[in-house]
Amino acid sequence: MTPNFKRIITQIIFNSSLFLMLFVGVQNSTTKSKVNLIIDETVHLPLGFIVGVSFIFGSISGNFISINLKQ
């Protein structure tokens, strides 16, 4: 297995487990908020879900950027 492929699989497993834990943890959240986009607003989502998804997306995009820089 190539090191890049092994790293991608590890990051997918890690971020998927974070996403599943996020769903379990957000079940009892009462604080809900909207995200203002350029065109429209989103539906009311728990604040922890918005922050958690942002963190996971940043982790995924940072991983792909670092793989591209090493090549």
Secondary structure, 3 states (H helix, E strand, C coil): CCHHHHHHHHHHHHHHHHHHHHHHHCCCCCCEECCECCCCECCCEEHHHHHHHHHHHHHHHHHHHHHHHHC
